[in-house]
Amino acid sequence: MDKLFWSSALGALATALATPATAQEQPAAAGASAAVPQAAADTARAAPVDHANDADVVVTARRRAERLIDVPVAATVITPAQIRQYDLTSVANIKILAPQVSLDRGFTGSGTSITMRGVSSASLDAGIEQSVLLDFDGMAMSRGRILNDALFDIESVDVLKGPQALFFGKNSPGGVVSIKSADPTRTFSGFVRGGYEFNADTASIEAAVSGPITDKLSARLALFASQSQGYIHNMNNGVPDLLRSAATGSIFVPPAQSRLGAEKKLAGRFTLKYEDGNFDATFKMLVSRYQGQSLQSFDEVMGCPVGRARPGAGAALLDPTGDCKLDDRSSQGWLSPTIINLWPQVKAHDNGRPFSSDDTYLPTLTLNYTAGKIKLTSVTGYYDYAYVSQGNADGTAYSQFWSYSNEKNKSFYEEVRAVTSFDGMFNVAFGGHYEQNKRTLYVGGANGALLPDATTGKFHAYDNEQHNESTAFSGFGQLIVKFSDTLELAGGGRYTWQKNKINSFSTFVNSNAVGILPVGTIINGEKSADNFSPEATLSWHPHRNVLIYGAYKTGYLAGGYSNPGILASTATKDTLSFNAEKVRGFELGTKASLFNGKLTTTLTAFSYKYTGLPLTSLLVLPNGAPVYATQNAASTITRGIEFEASYRPARNTTLRTTASYNDAYFQSFPIAQCYAGQTVATGCIPAAGSIPAHQDLSGKPVYRAPDWVVTAGIVQGFDLSSQYRLTLNADLRYTSGYYTGLNLNPVSFQKGFTLFNAGARIATADDRWALSLIGRNLTNRRYGTLGVDKPGGIGEVFTVAGEPRAVLLQVETRF
């Protein structure tokens, strides 16, 4: 373990636990009583298993506090008890409890691919915003860098499926994952939780202290630290440099780290909440530091074409220690010191080793003022991150391709809204949103064996900078008409205007490289667009605990400018421009709470048509030069049915099941990427004129969109004595087969699989002490998530595999 890392983490923890001690010694605030039960938001003392009626869970999907069963939105709510039950300390693991959403690591570009109901945006292009919006404490963000950061001290996670045009950010055509951290409590409380996971050798500690400072002001401090040694074993011990020796004089390619996927996370969140009658203000400051071994350290070759025994650097040079299956083994080389020593952008980070880091600062301020039946809200947020990633981009011992992708981002967000709660027939919600983003991407690559540059002597191919700015304004409004106690009509829309700017140029191009934008050529672009997205929902409550609704929904995500890894010599502001994504469709749903709340069910059917879904492909131009290009798929259809149920036959027993069927396919996608090795006989149309080689995917299934996802689980509690309680949980998740790669390379097809999770928890009756054993993917089923053709290969497919078996021992105390 890193002694400096853990001494810093434990020192911060000791300070956190000591700081609020004075609050414990203060008398109770005027009018407060220690005997008053804590609010549902008090996660510091939340029960380990949620026995409440699911129908009474409160959500703010329409920016007003409503019972889940009263909200005409397909939503899954994840409680603090469920988060602890599975130790969900990363955003990616949300899919364990919300099977219709997948949040997966990417390779380069944006580094993340978020999929919901078969709809996702490409991860290979850093210029693309995600179709599925992330909302952290009211700060809407459509970029996925925060996926790497720790998920800790969380009050709730709401997964809202389908377009959510009205209430979240400038728009969210694919859905919303809304994450709310815990607020301060009215009495002094806290917890410390430590754990160790045995497969990746991950040690972690999480803690929070919370309580009043005055009768109107309360505070909360939460900390998280973890360190993982990684679970992927690098089989490469270094190889003779058969690829670059003639060009560089290098004779040996050293290996990357022996264990790949190692990570360190250190994060803290400080919260202040002021409450005075009809006014409250909450300030939250998240500071997070992530360090790893590059996005590419998680890559594995999931398969090779027929006749290919091992992955290779080109057709002839096979990797002696690589394989063609998902087995938590990889073969990754480092890079010759000959190249690194002349490449300052790479050498600056860990002396050029595979490396990644992400420094995040996320302050938010939420103001609420209630004037009678009108609630006014202001949310102000600022998202600042500095991201670095560099590593092996071809997954072989020879490091044929090596790249870095560093990013700096500053985003300002402001939203104001008013929501009414009149007793009469009409209620309204309306407001406005402003967003300003400035982001710079620094990219470079070493592509194959290049002779030294004639001027500088450098051996890598290129470096470039891509500067991006965007400004967005939007206004939204909704009118709710309650015709009776049982019948409601809600209608409204959001108007959005957005302007994008780009300024891209190469800062270095090797004189021996071809097809790359020359130094001195600058691509400047500016464009703006606007849109109005309406929606309407009719809801009928035949009974207080039964809801039937139908909705017409639309959505919009503005277009922008591509940020490809390589700026091709043919690139212009027009070739880098991509258009907006739009969606429209219908949704029918019913929710019910039966048998005095013992059984809750939801059933939803949906059908949506997406036009202009931005997808990134590796295309081969007529001159033979490869280039990543972002295209708008002409139209995509997603339609299906979802079922969720929770049944509590007894006080200590909870049964849960979900089943979703989704038919997602490209209605029209005539110019799509051919996969490596694809022939005319198998559908690849040769390049002609300005049109690159391509295939027609119209009518074919959308990638990363399984037809079926089915889950079933049980949570069973036992009273061992008056002092101790045992809770057991187990669940299965079946996912049918799907293509991991956009180009539907047959090698990228992931067969159907089943995951098994289970756990046990022994706690004292007052829940002050607990010992947990948590297991995820206990059968160690290896599966691909997002696949791409391996650079330099002849049809091999790269993927970031889903999490392998994880067994965690955890101890916690509460006070």
Secondary structure in CASP SS format (residue, H / E / C, confidence):
PFRMAT SS
TARGET T0000
AUTHOR 0000-0000-0000
METHOD secondary structure of the structure
MODEL  1
M C 1.00
D C 1.00
K H 1.00
L H 1.00
F H 1.00
W H 1.00
S H 1.00
S H 1.00
A H 1.00
L H 1.00
G H 1.00
A H 1.00
L H 1.00
A H 1.00
T H 1.00
A H 1.00
L H 1.00
A H 1.00
T C 1.00
P C 1.00
A H 1.00
T H 1.00
A H 1.00
Q H 1.00
E H 1.00
Q C 1.00
P C 1.00
A C 1.00
A C 1.00
A C 1.00
G C 1.00
A C 1.00
S C 1.00
A C 1.00
A C 1.00
V C 1.00
P C 1.00
Q C 1.00
A C 1.00
A C 1.00
A C 1.00
D C 1.00
T H 1.00
A H 1.00
R H 1.00
A C 1.00
A C 1.00
P C 1.00
V C 1.00
D C 1.00
H C 1.00
A C 1.00
N C 1.00
D H 1.00
A H 1.00
D H 1.00
V C 1.00
V E 1.00
V E 1.00
T C 1.00
A C 1.00
R C 1.00
R C 1.00
R C 1.00
A C 1.00
E E 1.00
R E 1.00
L H 1.00
I H 1.00
D H 1.00
V C 1.00
P C 1.00
V C 1.00
A C 1.00
A E 1.00
T E 1.00
V E 1.00
I E 1.00
T C 1.00
P H 1.00
A H 1.00
Q H 1.00
I H 1.00
R H 1.00
Q H 1.00
Y H 1.00
D C 1.00
L C 1.00
T C 1.00
S E 1.00
V H 1.00
A H 1.00
N H 1.00
I H 1.00
K H 1.00
I H 1.00
L C 1.00
A C 1.00
P C 1.00
Q C 1.00
V E 1.00
S E 1.00
L E 1.00
D E 1.00
R E 1.00
G C 1.00
F C 1.00
T C 1.00
G C 1.00
S C 1.00
G C 1.00
T E 1.00
S E 1.00
I E 1.00
T E 1.00
M E 1.00
R C 1.00
G C 1.00
V E 1.00
S E 1.00
S C 1.00
A C 1.00
S C 1.00
L C 1.00
D C 1.00
A C 1.00
G C 1.00
I C 1.00
E C 1.00
Q C 1.00
S C 1.00
V E 1.00
L E 1.00
L E 1.00
D E 1.00
F E 1.00
D C 1.00
G C 1.00
M E 1.00
A E 1.00
M E 1.00
S C 1.00
R C 1.00
G C 1.00
R H 1.00
I H 1.00
L H 1.00
N H 1.00
D C 1.00
A E 1.00
L C 1.00
F C 1.00
D C 1.00
I E 1.00
E E 1.00
S E 1.00
V E 1.00
D E 1.00
V E 1.00
L E 1.00
K E 1.00
G C 1.00
P C 1.00
Q C 1.00
A C 1.00
L C 1.00
F C 1.00
F C 1.00
G C 1.00
K C 1.00
N C 1.00
S C 1.00
P C 1.00
G C 1.00
G E 1.00
V E 1.00
V E 1.00
S E 1.00
I E 1.00
K E 1.00
S E 1.00
A C 1.00
D C 1.00
P C 1.00
T C 1.00
R C 1.00
T C 1.00
F C 1.00
S E 1.00
G E 1.00
F E 1.00
V E 1.00
R E 1.00
G E 1.00
G E 1.00
Y E 1.00
E E 1.00
F C 1.00
N C 1.00
A C 1.00
D C 1.00
T E 1.00
A E 1.00
S E 1.00
I E 1.00
E E 1.00
A E 1.00
A E 1.00
V E 1.00
S E 1.00
G E 1.00
P E 1.00
I C 1.00
T C 1.00
D C 1.00
K C 1.00
L E 1.00
S E 1.00
A E 1.00
R E 1.00
L E 1.00
A E 1.00
L E 1.00
F E 1.00
A E 1.00
S E 1.00
Q E 1.00
S E 1.00
Q C 1.00
G C 1.00
Y C 1.00
I E 1.00
H E 1.00
N E 1.00
M C 1.00
N C 1.00
N C 1.00
G C 1.00
V E 1.00
P E 1.00
D C 1.00
L C 1.00
L C 1.00
R C 1.00
S H 1.00
A H 1.00
A H 1.00
T H 1.00
G C 1.00
S C 1.00
I C 1.00
F E 1.00
V E 1.00
P C 1.00
P E 1.00
A C 1.00
Q C 1.00
S C 1.00
R E 1.00
L E 1.00
G C 1.00
A C 1.00
E E 1.00
K E 1.00
K E 1.00
L E 1.00
A E 1.00
G E 1.00
R E 1.00
F E 1.00
T E 1.00
L E 1.00
K E 1.00
Y E 1.00
E E 1.00
D E 1.00
G C 1.00
N C 1.00
F E 1.00
D E 1.00
A E 1.00
T E 1.00
F E 1.00
K E 1.00
M E 1.00
L E 1.00
V E 1.00
S E 1.00
R E 1.00
Y E 1.00
Q E 1.00
G E 1.00
Q C 1.00
S C 1.00
L H 1.00
Q H 1.00
S H 1.00
F H 1.00
D E 1.00
E E 1.00
V E 1.00
M E 1.00
G E 1.00
C C 1.00
P C 1.00
V C 1.00
G C 1.00
R C 1.00
A C 1.00
R C 1.00
P C 1.00
G E 1.00
A E 1.00
G C 1.00
A C 1.00
A C 1.00
L E 1.00
L E 1.00
D C 1.00
P C 1.00
T C 1.00
G C 1.00
D C 1.00
C C 1.00
K C 1.00
L C 1.00
D C 1.00
D C 1.00
R E 1.00
S E 1.00
S C 1.00
Q C 1.00
G E 1.00
W C 1.00
L C 1.00
S C 1.00
P H 1.00
T H 1.00
I H 1.00
I H 1.00
N C 1.00
L C 1.00
W C 1.00
P H 1.00
Q H 1.00
V H 1.00
K H 1.00
A C 1.00
H C 1.00
D H 1.00
N H 1.00
G H 1.00
R C 1.00
P C 1.00
F E 1.00
S E 1.00
S E 1.00
D E 1.00
D E 1.00
T E 1.00
Y E 1.00
L E 1.00
P E 1.00
T E 1.00
L E 1.00
T E 1.00
L E 1.00
N E 1.00
Y E 1.00
T E 1.00
A E 1.00
G C 1.00
K C 1.00
I E 1.00
K E 1.00
L E 1.00
T E 1.00
S E 1.00
V E 1.00
T E 1.00
G E 1.00
Y E 1.00
Y E 1.00
D E 1.00
Y E 1.00
A E 1.00
Y E 1.00
V E 1.00
S E 1.00
Q E 1.00
G E 1.00
N E 1.00
A C 1.00
D C 1.00
G C 1.00
T C 1.00
A C 1.00
Y C 1.00
S C 1.00
Q C 1.00
F E 1.00
W E 1.00
S E 1.00
Y E 1.00
S E 1.00
N E 1.00
E E 1.00
K E 1.00
N E 1.00
K E 1.00
S E 1.00
F E 1.00
Y E 1.00
E E 1.00
E E 1.00
V E 1.00
R E 1.00
A E 1.00
V E 1.00
T E 1.00
S C 1.00
F C 1.00
D C 1.00
G C 1.00
M C 1.00
F E 1.00
N E 1.00
V E 1.00
A E 1.00
F E 1.00
G E 1.00
G E 1.00
H E 1.00
Y E 1.00
E E 1.00
Q E 1.00
N E 1.00
K E 1.00
R E 1.00
T E 1.00
L E 1.00
Y E 1.00
V E 1.00
G E 1.00
G E 1.00
A E 1.00
N E 1.00
G C 1.00
A C 1.00
L C 1.00
L C 1.00
P C 1.00
D C 1.00
A C 1.00
T C 1.00
T C 1.00
G C 1.00
K C 1.00
F C 1.00
H C 1.00
A C 1.00
Y E 1.00
D E 1.00
N E 1.00
E E 1.00
Q E 1.00
H E 1.00
N E 1.00
E E 1.00
S E 1.00
T E 1.00
A E 1.00
F E 1.00
S E 1.00
G E 1.00
F E 1.00
G E 1.00
Q E 1.00
L E 1.00
I E 1.00
V E 1.00
K E 1.00
F C 1.00
S C 1.00
D C 1.00
T C 1.00
L E 1.00
E E 1.00
L E 1.00
A E 1.00
G E 1.00
G E 1.00
G E 1.00
R E 1.00
Y E 1.00
T E 1.00
W E 1.00
Q E 1.00
K E 1.00
N E 1.00
K E 1.00
I E 1.00
N E 1.00
S E 1.00
F E 1.00
S E 1.00
T E 1.00
F E 1.00
V E 1.00
N C 1.00
S C 1.00
N C 1.00
A C 1.00
V C 1.00
G C 1.00
I E 1.00
L C 1.00
P C 1.00
V C 1.00
G C 1.00
T C 1.00
I E 1.00
I E 1.00
N E 1.00
G E 1.00
E E 1.00
K E 1.00
S E 1.00
A E 1.00
D E 1.00
N E 1.00
F E 1.00
S E 1.00
P E 1.00
E E 1.00
A E 1.00
T E 1.00
L E 1.00
S E 1.00
W E 1.00
H E 1.00
P E 1.00
H E 1.00
R C 1.00
N C 1.00
V E 1.00
L E 1.00
I E 1.00
Y E 1.00
G E 1.00
A E 1.00
Y E 1.00
K E 1.00
T E 1.00
G E 1.00
Y E 1.00
L E 1.00
A C 1.00
G C 1.00
G E 1.00
Y E 1.00
S C 1.00
N C 1.00
P C 1.00
G C 1.00
I C 1.00
L C 1.00
A E 1.00
S C 1.00
T C 1.00
A C 1.00
T C 1.00
K C 1.00
D C 1.00
T C 1.00
L C 1.00
S E 1.00
F E 1.00
N C 1.00
A C 1.00
E E 1.00
K E 1.00
V E 1.00
R E 1.00
G E 1.00
F E 1.00
E E 1.00
L E 1.00
G E 1.00
T E 1.00
K E 1.00
A E 1.00
S E 1.00
L E 1.00
F C 1.00
N C 1.00
G C 1.00
K C 1.00
L E 1.00
T E 1.00
T E 1.00
T E 1.00
L E 1.00
T E 1.00
A E 1.00
F E 1.00
S E 1.00
Y E 1.00
K E 1.00
Y E 1.00
T E 1.00
G C 1.00
L E 1.00
P E 1.00
L E 1.00
T E 1.00
S E 1.00
L E 1.00
L E 1.00
V E 1.00
L C 1.00
P C 1.00
N C 1.00
G C 1.00
A C 1.00
P E 1.00
V E 1.00
Y E 1.00
A E 1.00
T E 1.00
Q E 1.00
N E 1.00
A E 1.00
A C 1.00
S E 1.00
T E 1.00
I E 1.00
T E 1.00
R E 1.00
G E 1.00
I E 1.00
E E 1.00
F E 1.00
E E 1.00
A E 1.00
S E 1.00
Y E 1.00
R E 1.00
P E 1.00
A E 1.00
R C 1.00
N C 1.00
T E 1.00
T E 1.00
L E 1.00
R E 1.00
T E 1.00
T E 1.00
A E 1.00
S E 1.00
Y E 1.00
N E 1.00
D E 1.00
A E 1.00
Y E 1.00
F E 1.00
Q E 1.00
S E 1.00
F C 1.00
P C 1.00
I C 1.00
A E 1.00
Q C 1.00
C C 1.00
Y C 1.00
A C 1.00
G C 1.00
Q C 1.00
T C 1.00
V C 1.00
A C 1.00
T C 1.00
G C 1.00
C C 1.00
I E 1.00
P C 1.00
A C 1.00
A E 1.00
G C 1.00
S C 1.00
I E 1.00
P C 1.00
A C 1.00
H E 1.00
Q E 1.00
D C 1.00
L C 1.00
S C 1.00
G C 1.00
K C 1.00
P E 1.00
V C 1.00
Y C 1.00
R C 1.00
A C 1.00
P C 1.00
D C 1.00
W E 1.00
V E 1.00
V E 1.00
T E 1.00
A E 1.00
G E 1.00
I E 1.00
V E 1.00
Q E 1.00
G E 1.00
F E 1.00
D E 1.00
L C 1.00
S C 1.00
S C 1.00
Q C 1.00
Y E 1.00
R E 1.00
L E 1.00
T E 1.00
L E 1.00
N E 1.00
A E 1.00
D E 1.00
L E 1.00
R E 1.00
Y E 1.00
T E 1.00
S C 1.00
G C 1.00
Y E 1.00
Y E 1.00
T C 1.00
G E 1.00
L C 1.00
N C 1.00
L C 1.00
N C 1.00
P H 1.00
V H 1.00
S H 1.00
F E 1.00
Q E 1.00
K C 1.00
G C 1.00
F E 1.00
T E 1.00
L E 1.00
F E 1.00
N E 1.00
A E 1.00
G E 1.00
A E 1.00
R E 1.00
I E 1.00
A E 1.00
T E 1.00
A C 1.00
D C 1.00
D C 1.00
R C 1.00
W E 1.00
A E 1.00
L E 1.00
S E 1.00
L E 1.00
I E 1.00
G E 1.00
R E 1.00
N C 1.00
L C 1.00
T C 1.00
N C 1.00
R C 1.00
R C 1.00
Y C 1.00
G E 1.00
T E 1.00
L E 1.00
G E 1.00
V E 1.00
D E 1.00
K C 1.00
P C 1.00
G C 1.00
G C 1.00
I C 1.00
G C 1.00
E C 1.00
V E 1.00
F E 1.00
T E 1.00
V E 1.00
A E 1.00
G C 1.00
E C 1.00
P C 1.00
R C 1.00
A E 1.00
V E 1.00
L E 1.00
L E 1.00
Q E 1.00
V E 1.00
E E 1.00
T E 1.00
R E 1.00
F C 1.00
END
